[in-house]
């Protein structure tokens, strides 16, 4: 089985759900490297410590304090394999634009993403979870090589 890099994130009203999910799936998650934002990381670590098995947990900043951007950068660098993000659809978030950007980057790089427990269960029980799965990422070279109106290749304005 290939060791995965799994991001675990939850809004405040969904942290209890995520912690219950982590406890329920601990044996599946323990062999993998876990990334968490802010308070979620502290709560996940409490569960891991109680288990008394070696684990690897990387705690990022709190989402609104830059953790969402840190996680987005890890996704863009190809360092996240699975993204579990239990978000609260009933509560407006002060950092909604950050959340939208994070979900956009996960979609752009075709990372398996769960936004609820059922989908998270489907992801970690999929036969693909145990393989060296490489998501197909769209070729953006045409976009990267486009000509921007009013700018020449030697960076002089027309």
DOBAMI-700794 format. One record per atom (N, C-alpha, C, CB): residue number from 0; atom name; chain; x, y, z; residue in one letter. Coordinates in steps of 0.02 Angstrom, whole numbers. Glycine has a CB too. Layout:
BEGIN
[NUM; CA; A; [X; Y; Z]; A]
...
END
This chain:
BEGIN
[0; N; A; [43; -59; 0]; X]
[0; CA; A; [0; 0; 0]; X]
[0; C; A; [45; 62; 0]; X]
[0; CB; A; [-48; 0; 62]; X]
[1; N; A; [28; 109; -43]; X]
[1; CA; A; [65; 172; -46]; X]
[1; C; A; [42; 218; 11]; X]
[1; CB; A; [55; 207; -114]; X]
[2; N; A; [91; 247; 44]; X]
[2; CA; A; [76; 295; 98]; X]
[2; C; A; [48; 359; 66]; X]
[2; CB; A; [139; 310; 141]; X]
[3; N; A; [-8; 381; 91]; X]
[3; CA; A; [-41; 441; 64]; X]
[3; C; A; [-29; 501; 109]; X]
[3; CB; A; [-116; 428; 56]; X]
[4; N; A; [-35; 560; 79]; X]
[4; CA; A; [-36; 623; 114]; X]
[4; C; A; [-109; 645; 116]; X]
[4; CB; A; [11; 677; 80]; X]
[5; N; A; [-138; 645; 176]; X]
[5; CA; A; [-210; 657; 183]; X]
[5; C; A; [-220; 723; 222]; X]
[5; CB; A; [-245; 598; 220]; X]
[6; N; A; [-257; 769; 191]; X]
[6; CA; A; [-274; 832; 224]; X]
[6; C; A; [-341; 824; 259]; X]
[6; CB; A; [-275; 891; 174]; X]
[7; N; A; [-344; 844; 322]; X]
[7; CA; A; [-405; 841; 362]; X]
[7; C; A; [-421; 912; 387]; X]
[7; CB; A; [-398; 792; 422]; X]
[8; N; A; [-479; 937; 368]; X]
[8; CA; A; [-500; 1005; 386]; X]
[8; C; A; [-574; 1002; 405]; X]
[8; CB; A; [-487; 1056; 327]; X]
[9; N; A; [-592; 1043; 454]; X]
[9; CA; A; [-663; 1047; 472]; X]
[9; C; A; [-679; 1116; 501]; X]
[9; CB; A; [-682; 991; 523]; X]
[10; N; A; [-735; 1142; 480]; X]
[10; CA; A; [-760; 1203; 511]; X]
[10; C; A; [-781; 1187; 583]; X]
[10; CB; A; [-820; 1234; 470]; X]
[11; N; A; [-787; 1239; 624]; X]
[11; CA; A; [-800; 1229; 695]; X]
[11; C; A; [-861; 1184; 708]; X]
[11; CB; A; [-811; 1295; 729]; X]
[12; N; A; [-916; 1196; 673]; X]
[12; CA; A; [-976; 1157; 685]; X]
[12; C; A; [-971; 1085; 658]; X]
[12; CB; A; [-1036; 1191; 653]; X]
[13; N; A; [-917; 1069; 624]; X]
[13; CA; A; [-908; 1001; 596]; X]
[13; C; A; [-848; 965; 625]; X]
[13; CB; A; [-901; 1005; 521]; X]
[14; N; A; [-812; 998; 672]; X]
[14; CA; A; [-753; 966; 702]; X]
[14; C; A; [-771; 902; 739]; X]
[14; CB; A; [-718; 1015; 750]; X]
[15; N; A; [-826; 902; 775]; X]
[15; CA; A; [-848; 842; 811]; X]
[15; C; A; [-858; 784; 762]; X]
[15; CB; A; [-913; 855; 851]; X]
[16; N; A; [-889; 798; 705]; X]
[16; CA; A; [-900; 746; 654]; X]
[16; C; A; [-833; 719; 628]; X]
[16; CB; A; [-941; 774; 596]; X]
[17; N; A; [-787; 764; 615]; X]
[17; CA; A; [-722; 742; 589]; X]
[17; C; A; [-684; 701; 640]; X]
[17; CB; A; [-680; 803; 568]; X]
[18; N; A; [-685; 721; 703]; X]
[18; CA; A; [-649; 684; 755]; X]
[18; C; A; [-680; 614; 763]; X]
[18; CB; A; [-651; 722; 822]; X]
[19; N; A; [-747; 610; 762]; X]
[19; CA; A; [-780; 544; 765]; X]
[19; C; A; [-759; 502; 706]; X]
[19; CB; A; [-857; 553; 766]; X]
[20; N; A; [-755; 532; 646]; X]
[20; CA; A; [-735; 496; 586]; X]
[20; C; A; [-663; 472; 591]; X]
[20; CB; A; [-743; 541; 523]; X]
[21; N; A; [-619; 514; 617]; X]
[21; CA; A; [-549; 494; 627]; X]
[21; C; A; [-544; 436; 676]; X]
[21; CB; A; [-506; 555; 652]; X]
[22; N; A; [-580; 441; 732]; X]
[22; CA; A; [-580; 386; 782]; X]
[22; C; A; [-604; 321; 751]; X]
[22; CB; A; [-624; 404; 842]; X]
[23; N; A; [-658; 325; 712]; X]
[23; CA; A; [-687; 266; 681]; X]
[23; C; A; [-639; 235; 630]; X]
[23; CB; A; [-753; 284; 647]; X]
[24; N; A; [-601; 276; 595]; X]
[24; CA; A; [-557; 253; 540]; X]
[24; C; A; [-482; 256; 558]; X]
[24; CB; A; [-570; 295; 478]; X]
[25; N; A; [-467; 257; 622]; X]
[25; CA; A; [-399; 267; 645]; X]
[25; C; A; [-350; 216; 615]; X]
[25; CB; A; [-396; 263; 720]; X]
[26; N; A; [-369; 153; 615]; X]
[26; CA; A; [-323; 101; 589]; X]
[26; C; A; [-307; 111; 516]; X]
[26; CB; A; [-354; 31; 599]; X]
[27; N; A; [-354; 139; 478]; X]
[27; CA; A; [-342; 153; 407]; X]
[27; C; A; [-298; 215; 400]; X]
[27; CB; A; [-410; 164; 370]; X]
[28; N; A; [-307; 265; 443]; X]
[28; CA; A; [-272; 328; 436]; X]
[28; C; A; [-201; 328; 464]; X]
[28; CB; A; [-312; 382; 470]; X]
[29; N; A; [-188; 290; 517]; X]
[29; CA; A; [-124; 292; 553]; X]
[29; C; A; [-63; 281; 508]; X]
[29; CB; A; [-124; 240; 607]; X]
[30; N; A; [-65; 237; 457]; X]
[30; CA; A; [-4; 227; 417]; X]
[30; C; A; [12; 286; 370]; X]
[30; CB; A; [-12; 165; 375]; X]
[31; N; A; [-33; 333; 365]; X]
[31; CA; A; [-26; 388; 317]; X]
[31; C; A; [-2; 451; 352]; X]
[31; CB; A; [-91; 400; 280]; X]
[32; N; A; [22; 499; 312]; X]
[32; CA; A; [42; 564; 337]; X]
[32; C; A; [-20; 609; 335]; X]
[32; CB; A; [102; 596; 294]; X]
[33; N; A; [-35; 639; 393]; X]
[33; CA; A; [-95; 680; 399]; X]
[33; C; A; [-76; 754; 404]; X]
[33; CB; A; [-137; 659; 460]; X]
[34; N; A; [-112; 795; 368]; X]
[34; CA; A; [-104; 868; 370]; X]
[34; C; A; [-169; 897; 396]; X]
[34; CB; A; [-85; 897; 300]; X]
[35; N; A; [-164; 943; 444]; X]
[35; CA; A; [-224; 975; 471]; X]
[35; C; A; [-213; 1049; 479]; X]
[35; CB; A; [-245; 943; 538]; X]
[36; N; A; [-267; 1087; 474]; X]
[36; CA; A; [-263; 1158; 490]; X]
[36; C; A; [-281; 1168; 563]; X]
[36; CB; A; [-310; 1199; 443]; X]
[37; N; A; [-251; 1219; 593]; X]
[37; CA; A; [-267; 1246; 659]; X]
[37; C; A; [-292; 1199; 712]; X]
[37; CB; A; [-314; 1296; 651]; X]
[38; N; A; [-350; 1217; 739]; X]
[38; CA; A; [-381; 1180; 794]; X]
[38; C; A; [-396; 1108; 775]; X]
[38; CB; A; [-444; 1214; 817]; X]
[39; N; A; [-414; 1097; 712]; X]
[39; CA; A; [-426; 1028; 690]; X]
[39; C; A; [-365; 985; 703]; X]
[39; CB; A; [-445; 1027; 614]; X]
[40; N; A; [-306; 1012; 690]; X]
[40; CA; A; [-244; 975; 702]; X]
[40; C; A; [-235; 957; 775]; X]
[40; CB; A; [-185; 1015; 677]; X]
[41; N; A; [-250; 1004; 819]; X]
[41; CA; A; [-244; 990; 892]; X]
[41; C; A; [-292; 933; 912]; X]
[41; CB; A; [-260; 1053; 933]; X]
[42; N; A; [-353; 936; 887]; X]
[42; CA; A; [-403; 885; 904]; X]
[42; C; A; [-385; 817; 875]; X]
[42; CB; A; [-472; 906; 879]; X]
[43; N; A; [-361; 816; 814]; X]
[43; CA; A; [-340; 752; 783]; X]
[43; C; A; [-281; 724; 821]; X]
[43; CB; A; [-322; 762; 707]; X]
[44; N; A; [-235; 767; 842]; X]
[44; CA; A; [-176; 743; 879]; X]
[44; C; A; [-197; 711; 945]; X]
[44; CB; A; [-128; 801; 892]; X]
[45; N; A; [-247; 738; 979]; X]
[45; CA; A; [-271; 708; 1041]; X]
[45; C; A; [-295; 637; 1030]; X]
[45; CB; A; [-328; 750; 1071]; X]
[46; N; A; [-329; 625; 974]; X]
[46; CA; A; [-352; 558; 957]; X]
[46; C; A; [-292; 512; 943]; X]
[46; CB; A; [-399; 560; 896]; X]
[47; N; A; [-244; 537; 905]; X]
[47; CA; A; [-185; 497; 886]; X]
[47; C; A; [-144; 479; 948]; X]
[47; CB; A; [-142; 535; 836]; X]
[48; N; A; [-135; 526; 994]; X]
[48; CA; A; [-95; 513; 1054]; X]
[48; C; A; [-127; 458; 1096]; X]
[48; CB; A; [-89; 578; 1096]; X]
[49; N; A; [-193; 460; 1103]; X]
[49; CA; A; [-229; 408; 1142]; X]
[49; C; A; [-218; 339; 1113]; X]
[49; CB; A; [-304; 424; 1145]; X]
[50; N; A; [-208; 336; 1047]; X]
[50; CA; A; [-201; 272; 1013]; X]
[50; C; A; [-135; 237; 1029]; X]
[50; CB; A; [-207; 281; 938]; X]
[51; N; A; [-84; 275; 1049]; X]
[51; CA; A; [-19; 248; 1070]; X]
[51; C; A; [16; 210; 1014]; X]
[51; CB; A; [-29; 203; 1130]; X]
[52; N; A; [8; 232; 952]; X]
[52; CA; A; [45; 205; 895]; X]
[52; C; A; [82; 262; 862]; X]
[52; CB; A; [-2; 168; 844]; X]
[53; N; A; [138; 248; 828]; X]
[53; CA; A; [173; 303; 794]; X]
[53; C; A; [129; 333; 739]; X]
[53; CB; A; [239; 278; 764]; X]
[54; N; A; [134; 398; 730]; X]
[54; CA; A; [95; 432; 678]; X]
[54; C; A; [135; 491; 653]; X]
[54; CB; A; [26; 455; 706]; X]
[55; N; A; [115; 518; 596]; X]
[55; CA; A; [145; 579; 570]; X]
[55; C; A; [89; 628; 557]; X]
[55; CB; A; [187; 566; 506]; X]
[56; N; A; [92; 685; 592]; X]
[56; CA; A; [42; 737; 586]; X]
[56; C; A; [77; 803; 575]; X]
[56; CB; A; [-5; 740; 648]; X]
[57; N; A; [59; 838; 522]; X]
[57; CA; A; [86; 904; 508]; X]
[57; C; A; [29; 954; 521]; X]
[57; CB; A; [113; 910; 435]; X]
[58; N; A; [40; 999; 569]; X]
[58; CA; A; [-11; 1048; 586]; X]
[58; C; A; [6; 1114; 552]; X]
[58; CB; A; [-17; 1057; 664]; X]
[59; N; A; [-42; 1139; 513]; X]
[59; CA; A; [-35; 1203; 479]; X]
[59; C; A; [-67; 1257; 522]; X]
[59; CB; A; [-67; 1201; 408]; X]
[60; N; A; [-64; 1318; 499]; X]
[60; CA; A; [-97; 1373; 534]; X]
[60; C; A; [-173; 1364; 531]; X]
[60; CB; A; [-77; 1442; 503]; X]
[61; N; A; [-208; 1400; 572]; X]
[61; CA; A; [-281; 1401; 569]; X]
[61; C; A; [-302; 1424; 499]; X]
[61; CB; A; [-310; 1447; 625]; X]
[62; N; A; [-357; 1397; 474]; X]
[62; CA; A; [-380; 1414; 407]; X]
[62; C; A; [-383; 1489; 394]; X]
[62; CB; A; [-448; 1385; 396]; X]
[63; N; A; [-419; 1527; 436]; X]
[63; CA; A; [-425; 1599; 424]; X]
[63; C; A; [-359; 1637; 432]; X]
[63; CB; A; [-476; 1628; 470]; X]
[64; N; A; [-309; 1606; 464]; X]
[64; CA; A; [-245; 1639; 476]; X]
[64; C; A; [-191; 1617; 426]; X]
[64; CB; A; [-222; 1626; 547]; X]
[65; N; A; [-213; 1585; 373]; X]
[65; CA; A; [-166; 1566; 321]; X]
[65; C; A; [-160; 1491; 308]; X]
[65; CB; A; [-99; 1591; 337]; X]
[66; N; A; [-191; 1451; 351]; X]
[66; CA; A; [-189; 1378; 342]; X]
[66; C; A; [-220; 1355; 277]; X]
[66; CB; A; [-223; 1345; 399]; X]
[67; N; A; [-274; 1388; 256]; X]
[67; CA; A; [-306; 1369; 192]; X]
[67; C; A; [-257; 1380; 134]; X]
[67; CB; A; [-371; 1410; 180]; X]
[68; N; A; [-219; 1435; 136]; X]
[68; CA; A; [-170; 1449; 84]; X]
[68; C; A; [-112; 1400; 87]; X]
[68; CB; A; [-144; 1521; 89]; X]
[69; N; A; [-90; 1383; 148]; X]
[69; CA; A; [-36; 1334; 154]; X]
[69; C; A; [-58; 1267; 123]; X]
[69; CB; A; [-18; 1324; 229]; X]
[70; N; A; [-118; 1247; 138]; X]
[70; CA; A; [-144; 1184; 111]; X]
[70; C; A; [-151; 1189; 35]; X]
[70; CB; A; [-211; 1167; 144]; X]
[71; N; A; [-176; 1245; 11]; X]
[71; CA; A; [-182; 1255; -62]; X]
[71; C; A; [-115; 1249; -96]; X]
[71; CB; A; [-213; 1322; -77]; X]
[72; N; A; [-63; 1277; -66]; X]
[72; CA; A; [5; 1273; -94]; X]
[72; C; A; [28; 1200; -96]; X]
[72; CB; A; [54; 1316; -54]; X]
[73; N; A; [15; 1162; -43]; X]
[73; CA; A; [34; 1091; -42]; X]
[73; C; A; [-1; 1053; -98]; X]
[73; CB; A; [17; 1060; 26]; X]
[74; N; A; [-65; 1068; -109]; X]
[74; CA; A; [-102; 1036; -164]; X]
[74; C; A; [-71; 1054; -231]; X]
[74; CB; A; [-177; 1057; -162]; X]
[75; N; A; [-56; 1118; -241]; X]
[75; CA; A; [-27; 1141; -305]; X]
[75; C; A; [42; 1110; -317]; X]
[75; CB; A; [-22; 1217; -305]; X]
[76; N; A; [78; 1095; -263]; X]
[76; CA; A; [144; 1064; -269]; X]
[76; C; A; [140; 988; -276]; X]
[76; CB; A; [186; 1081; -209]; X]
[77; N; A; [80; 960; -276]; X]
[77; CA; A; [71; 888; -284]; X]
[77; C; A; [86; 849; -220]; X]
[77; CB; A; [115; 863; -339]; X]
[78; N; A; [80; 881; -163]; X]
[78; CA; A; [99; 849; -100]; X]
[78; C; A; [39; 824; -59]; X]
[78; CB; A; [137; 897; -58]; X]
[79; N; A; [-21; 830; -86]; X]
[79; CA; A; [-81; 805; -52]; X]
[79; C; A; [-115; 755; -99]; X]
[79; CB; A; [-131; 863; -32]; X]
[80; N; A; [-131; 696; -72]; X]
[80; CA; A; [-164; 643; -112]; X]
[80; C; A; [-239; 641; -102]; X]
[80; CB; A; [-134; 576; -94]; X]
[81; N; A; [-262; 657; -42]; X]
[81; CA; A; [-333; 653; -25]; X]
[81; C; A; [-349; 713; 20]; X]
[81; CB; A; [-351; 585; 11]; X]
[82; N; A; [-408; 742; 9]; X]
[82; CA; A; [-428; 801; 46]; X]
[82; C; A; [-497; 788; 77]; X]
[82; CB; A; [-430; 864; 0]; X]
[83; N; A; [-499; 785; 144]; X]
[83; CA; A; [-561; 777; 180]; X]
[83; C; A; [-577; 844; 213]; X]
[83; CB; A; [-557; 718; 233]; X]
[84; N; A; [-630; 877; 191]; X]
[84; CA; A; [-647; 943; 215]; X]
[84; C; A; [-720; 945; 235]; X]
[84; CB; A; [-631; 998; 162]; X]
[85; N; A; [-734; 936; 299]; X]
[85; CA; A; [-803; 939; 323]; X]
[85; C; A; [-819; 1013; 337]; X]
[85; CB; A; [-813; 895; 386]; X]
[86; N; A; [-854; 1043; 290]; X]
[86; CA; A; [-871; 1113; 296]; X]
[86; C; A; [-943; 1120; 318]; X]
[86; CB; A; [-859; 1151; 229]; X]
[87; N; A; [-958; 1178; 345]; X]
[87; CA; A; [-1025; 1191; 372]; X]
[87; C; A; [-1066; 1229; 321]; X]
[87; CB; A; [-1020; 1229; 438]; X]
[88; N; A; [-1113; 1195; 288]; X]
[88; CA; A; [-1153; 1230; 237]; X]
[88; C; A; [-1207; 1276; 266]; X]
[88; CB; A; [-1185; 1179; 191]; X]
[89; N; A; [-1217; 1273; 331]; X]
[89; CA; A; [-1271; 1312; 362]; X]
[89; C; A; [-1246; 1377; 395]; X]
[89; CB; A; [-1306; 1270; 413]; X]
[90; N; A; [-1181; 1386; 397]; X]
[90; CA; A; [-1154; 1443; 434]; X]
[90; C; A; [-1107; 1482; 389]; X]
[90; CB; A; [-1116; 1418; 498]; X]
[91; N; A; [-1119; 1547; 381]; X]
[91; CA; A; [-1072; 1587; 341]; X]
[91; C; A; [-1004; 1590; 377]; X]
[91; CB; A; [-1100; 1659; 330]; X]
[92; N; A; [-951; 1586; 338]; X]
[92; CA; A; [-883; 1587; 365]; X]
[92; C; A; [-851; 1654; 348]; X]
[92; CB; A; [-842; 1528; 338]; X]
[93; N; A; [-814; 1684; 396]; X]
[93; CA; A; [-781; 1747; 381]; X]
[93; C; A; [-727; 1740; 327]; X]
[93; CB; A; [-751; 1776; 444]; X]
[94; N; A; [-704; 1680; 317]; X]
[94; CA; A; [-652; 1668; 267]; X]
[94; C; A; [-678; 1627; 208]; X]
[94; CB; A; [-592; 1633; 299]; X]
[95; N; A; [-741; 1639; 189]; X]
[95; CA; A; [-771; 1602; 134]; X]
[95; C; A; [-730; 1606; 69]; X]
[95; CB; A; [-841; 1628; 120]; X]
[96; N; A; [-700; 1664; 56]; X]
[96; CA; A; [-660; 1670; -6]; X]
[96; C; A; [-600; 1623; -4]; X]
[96; CB; A; [-637; 1742; -17]; X]
[97; N; A; [-571; 1613; 56]; X]
[97; CA; A; [-514; 1567; 63]; X]
[97; C; A; [-538; 1495; 51]; X]
[97; CB; A; [-482; 1573; 133]; X]
[98; N; A; [-595; 1479; 79]; X]
[98; CA; A; [-623; 1411; 72]; X]
[98; C; A; [-637; 1398; -2]; X]
[98; CB; A; [-688; 1403; 114]; X]
[99; N; A; [-668; 1446; -36]; X]
[99; CA; A; [-683; 1437; -107]; X]
[99; C; A; [-619; 1428; -147]; X]
[99; CB; A; [-723; 1498; -133]; X]
[100; N; A; [-567; 1467; -131]; X]
[100; CA; A; [-504; 1460; -166]; X]
[100; C; A; [-473; 1391; -154]; X]
[100; CB; A; [-455; 1515; -144]; X]
[101; N; A; [-478; 1366; -93]; X]
[101; CA; A; [-451; 1300; -76]; X]
[101; C; A; [-487; 1245; -114]; X]
[101; CB; A; [-455; 1287; -1]; X]
[102; N; A; [-553; 1249; -116]; X]
[102; CA; A; [-592; 1199; -154]; X]
[102; C; A; [-578; 1205; -229]; X]
[102; CB; A; [-668; 1207; -140]; X]
[103; N; A; [-568; 1266; -253]; X]
[103; CA; A; [-551; 1276; -323]; X]
[103; C; A; [-485; 1243; -340]; X]
[103; CB; A; [-548; 1351; -340]; X]
[104; N; A; [-434; 1251; -298]; X]
[104; CA; A; [-368; 1223; -313]; X]
[104; C; A; [-370; 1147; -309]; X]
[104; CB; A; [-315; 1252; -264]; X]
[105; N; A; [-409; 1120; -262]; X]
[105; CA; A; [-416; 1047; -257]; X]
[105; C; A; [-449; 1019; -319]; X]
[105; CB; A; [-457; 1027; -194]; X]
[106; N; A; [-499; 1055; -346]; X]
[106; CA; A; [-532; 1035; -408]; X]
[106; C; A; [-485; 1042; -467]; X]
[106; CB; A; [-596; 1076; -419]; X]
[107; N; A; [-449; 1097; -470]; X]
[107; CA; A; [-402; 1110; -525]; X]
[107; C; A; [-350; 1054; -531]; X]
[107; CB; A; [-367; 1177; -514]; X]
[108; N; A; [-325; 1031; -474]; X]
[108; CA; A; [-275; 978; -474]; X]
[108; C; A; [-304; 908; -466]; X]
[108; CB; A; [-225; 990; -419]; X]
[109; N; A; [-371; 903; -470]; X]
[109; CA; A; [-406; 839; -473]; X]
[109; C; A; [-391; 795; -412]; X]
[109; CB; A; [-388; 803; -536]; X]
[110; N; A; [-389; 825; -353]; X]
[110; CA; A; [-376; 788; -292]; X]
[110; C; A; [-441; 758; -267]; X]
[110; CB; A; [-344; 834; -237]; X]
[111; N; A; [-442; 693; -249]; X]
[111; CA; A; [-503; 664; -220]; X]
[111; C; A; [-522; 705; -157]; X]
[111; CB; A; [-493; 588; -202]; X]
[112; N; A; [-582; 732; -158]; X]
[112; CA; A; [-604; 778; -106]; X]
[112; C; A; [-671; 756; -77]; X]
[112; CB; A; [-609; 850; -133]; X]
[113; N; A; [-675; 751; -11]; X]
[113; CA; A; [-737; 734; 23]; X]
[113; C; A; [-759; 794; 63]; X]
[113; CB; A; [-730; 671; 68]; X]
[114; N; A; [-822; 812; 57]; X]
[114; CA; A; [-849; 867; 97]; X]
[114; C; A; [-900; 843; 147]; X]
[114; CB; A; [-880; 920; 51]; X]
[115; N; A; [-908; 777; 152]; X]
[115; CA; A; [-951; 748; 203]; X]
[115; C; A; [-925; 679; 221]; X]
[115; CB; A; [-1026; 745; 178]; X]
[116; N; A; [-949; 652; 275]; X]
[116; CA; A; [-924; 588; 301]; X]
[116; C; A; [-936; 530; 252]; X]
[116; CB; A; [-955; 572; 368]; X]
[117; N; A; [-992; 531; 219]; X]
[117; CA; A; [-1007; 476; 173]; X]
[117; C; A; [-955; 473; 117]; X]
[117; CB; A; [-1077; 484; 143]; X]
[118; N; A; [-940; 530; 88]; X]
[118; CA; A; [-891; 531; 34]; X]
[118; C; A; [-822; 513; 60]; X]
[118; CB; A; [-890; 601; 0]; X]
[119; N; A; [-805; 536; 120]; X]
[119; CA; A; [-741; 518; 151]; X]
[119; C; A; [-737; 442; 159]; X]
[119; CB; A; [-733; 553; 219]; X]
[120; N; A; [-791; 410; 180]; X]
[120; CA; A; [-793; 337; 186]; X]
[120; C; A; [-782; 304; 119]; X]
[120; CB; A; [-859; 314; 216]; X]
[121; N; A; [-815; 329; 67]; X]
[121; CA; A; [-806; 301; 0]; X]
[121; C; A; [-734; 306; -23]; X]
[121; CB; A; [-853; 335; -50]; X]
[122; N; A; [-702; 362; -10]; X]
[122; CA; A; [-633; 372; -33]; X]
[122; C; A; [-586; 323; 1]; X]
[122; CB; A; [-610; 444; -19]; X]
[123; N; A; [-590; 318; 68]; X]
[123; CA; A; [-540; 275; 102]; X]
[123; C; A; [-555; 201; 96]; X]
[123; CB; A; [-537; 294; 175]; X]
[124; N; A; [-614; 183; 72]; X]
[124; CA; A; [-629; 112; 61]; X]
[124; C; A; [-622; 92; -12]; X]
[124; CB; A; [-699; 96; 86]; X]
[125; N; A; [-609; 139; -55]; X]
[125; CA; A; [-599; 125; -126]; X]
[125; C; A; [-535; 84; -136]; X]
[125; CB; A; [-596; 190; -167]; X]
[126; N; A; [-536; 35; -182]; X]
[126; CA; A; [-475; -1; -197]; X]
[126; C; A; [-418; 46; -220]; X]
[126; CB; A; [-488; -54; -250]; X]
[127; N; A; [-436; 101; -251]; X]
[127; CA; A; [-385; 149; -274]; X]
[127; C; A; [-347; 181; -216]; X]
[127; CB; A; [-419; 203; -316]; X]
[128; N; A; [-378; 184; -158]; X]
[128; CA; A; [-345; 214; -100]; X]
[128; C; A; [-280; 177; -81]; X]
[128; CB; A; [-393; 215; -40]; X]
[129; N; A; [-278; 113; -96]; X]
[129; CA; A; [-221; 71; -78]; X]
[129; C; A; [-168; 68; -133]; X]
[129; CB; A; [-243; 2; -61]; X]
[130; N; A; [-178; 105; -187]; X]
[130; CA; A; [-131; 102; -243]; X]
[130; C; A; [-92; 167; -249]; X]
[130; CB; A; [-169; 87; -309]; X]
[131; N; A; [-46; 167; -295]; X]
[131; CA; A; [-7; 228; -310]; X]
[131; C; A; [-46; 267; -363]; X]
[131; CB; A; [66; 210; -335]; X]
[132; N; A; [-105; 289; -344]; X]
[132; CA; A; [-151; 324; -390]; X]
[132; C; A; [-125; 393; -405]; X]
[132; CB; A; [-221; 327; -360]; X]
[133; N; A; [-121; 409; -469]; X]
[133; CA; A; [-101; 476; -491]; X]
[133; C; A; [-161; 507; -528]; X]
[133; CB; A; [-37; 474; -538]; X]
[134; N; A; [-191; 559; -500]; X]
[134; CA; A; [-248; 589; -535]; X]
[134; C; A; [-226; 621; -601]; X]
[134; CB; A; [-281; 642; -490]; X]
[135; N; A; [-270; 617; -650]; X]
[135; CA; A; [-258; 649; -714]; X]
[135; C; A; [-268; 724; -704]; X]
[135; CB; A; [-304; 620; -770]; X]
[136; N; A; [-217; 762; -722]; X]
[136; CA; A; [-221; 834; -715]; X]
[136; C; A; [-221; 864; -785]; X]
[136; CB; A; [-162; 863; -672]; X]
[137; N; A; [-268; 907; -798]; X]
[137; CA; A; [-274; 939; -863]; X]
[137; C; A; [-209; 976; -880]; X]
[137; CB; A; [-334; 989; -864]; X]
[138; N; A; [-192; 975; -944]; X]
[138; CA; A; [-132; 1010; -968]; X]
[138; C; A; [-149; 1084; -976]; X]
[138; CB; A; [-106; 979; -1035]; X]
[139; N; A; [-118; 1125; -936]; X]
[139; CA; A; [-131; 1197; -938]; X]
[139; C; A; [-78; 1236; -976]; X]
[139; CB; A; [-136; 1224; -868]; X]
[140; N; A; [-38; 1201; -1017]; X]
[140; CA; A; [16; 1235; -1053]; X]
[140; C; A; [-10; 1289; -1101]; X]
[140; CB; A; [59; 1185; -1091]; X]
[141; N; A; [-67; 1276; -1133]; X]
[141; CA; A; [-95; 1327; -1177]; X]
[141; C; A; [-111; 1391; -1138]; X]
[141; CB; A; [-159; 1300; -1212]; X]
[142; N; A; [-139; 1383; -1080]; X]
[142; CA; A; [-154; 1441; -1037]; X]
[142; C; A; [-90; 1476; -1016]; X]
[142; CB; A; [-194; 1419; -975]; X]
[143; N; A; [-40; 1437; -996]; X]
[143; CA; A; [23; 1466; -973]; X]
[143; C; A; [61; 1502; -1028]; X]
[143; CB; A; [67; 1412; -943]; X]
[144; N; A; [52; 1480; -1090]; X]
[144; CA; A; [89; 1509; -1146]; X]
[144; C; A; [49; 1559; -1186]; X]
[144; CB; A; [113; 1454; -1191]; X]
[145; N; A; [-9; 1579; -1161]; X]
[145; CA; A; [-52; 1625; -1198]; X]
[145; C; A; [-19; 1694; -1203]; X]
[145; CB; A; [-120; 1631; -1163]; X]
[146; N; A; [-38; 1731; -1253]; X]
[146; CA; A; [-15; 1799; -1261]; X]
[146; C; A; [-64; 1845; -1224]; X]
[146; CB; A; [-9; 1820; -1336]; X]
[147; N; A; [-37; 1888; -1184]; X]
[147; CA; A; [-78; 1935; -1147]; X]
[147; C; A; [-81; 2000; -1187]; X]
[147; CB; A; [-51; 1947; -1074]; X]
[148; N; A; [-141; 2022; -1202]; X]
[148; CA; A; [-150; 2081; -1244]; X]
[148; C; A; [-114; 2141; -1214]; X]
[148; CB; A; [-224; 2096; -1253]; X]
[149; N; A; [-75; 2176; -1256]; X]
[149; CA; A; [-40; 2236; -1235]; X]
[149; C; A; [30; 2223; -1207]; X]
[149; CB; A; [-80; 2271; -1184]; X]
[150; N; A; [50; 2158; -1201]; X]
[150; CA; A; [116; 2142; -1175]; X]
[150; C; A; [152; 2099; -1227]; X]
[150; CB; A; [110; 2104; -1106]; X]
[151; N; A; [213; 2118; -1244]; X]
[151; CA; A; [253; 2078; -1290]; X]
[151; C; A; [296; 2029; -1250]; X]
[151; CB; A; [298; 2124; -1335]; X]
[152; N; A; [329; 1983; -1286]; X]
[152; CA; A; [368; 1933; -1251]; X]
[152; C; A; [431; 1962; -1218]; X]
[152; CB; A; [388; 1879; -1299]; X]
[153; N; A; [452; 2020; -1239]; X]
[153; CA; A; [510; 2051; -1205]; X]
[153; C; A; [486; 2098; -1149]; X]
[153; CB; A; [554; 2089; -1256]; X]
[154; N; A; [422; 2091; -1128]; X]
[154; CA; A; [393; 2127; -1073]; X]
[154; C; A; [387; 2203; -1084]; X]
[154; CB; A; [432; 2115; -1012]; X]
[155; N; A; [391; 2224; -1146]; X]
[155; CA; A; [380; 2295; -1161]; X]
[155; C; A; [307; 2304; -1181]; X]
[155; CB; A; [428; 2320; -1217]; X]
[156; N; A; [277; 2357; -1158]; X]
[156; CA; A; [207; 2370; -1176]; X]
[156; C; A; [204; 2395; -1247]; X]
[156; CB; A; [175; 2420; -1128]; X]
[157; N; A; [150; 2375; -1281]; X]
[157; CA; A; [139; 2399; -1350]; X]
[157; C; A; [106; 2466; -1348]; X]
[157; CB; A; [96; 2350; -1391]; X]
END
